[in-house]
């Protein structure tokens, strides 16, 4: 066998081993139970950044969501409130913020409609439903 063929075979074997090793590492990473909460936290941080970039006040969104939950699901004890989606469509009439409230009774999704006011601030109206 010529030296060139031997070098090509060695390179092919090394590439095949790297490919198989990458597949194994990828499967292990996807099977890691800590990955899902990490992705969820990153998504929440991204949505919070998008909301603040649009000038939406997180405190107003949370206040509206808590008020809506108190009206529509009395007795639902909110322990945590997560901003999970900023739906910023063209124009301002259809802008929405989705929050998930976590409590003893499970989760509830609150969809808030964000509309600008004449003064340049925003008003928020919400509706709640069970998350699943």
Secondary structure, DSSP 8 states (H G I E B T S, - for coil): --HHHHHHHHHHHHHHHHHHHHHHHHHHHHH-THHHHHHHHHHHHHHHHHHHHTT--HHHHHHHHHHHHHHHSTT--EEEEEEEEEE--SSSTT-EEEEEEEETTEEEEEEEEEEE-TTS-EEEEEEEEE--
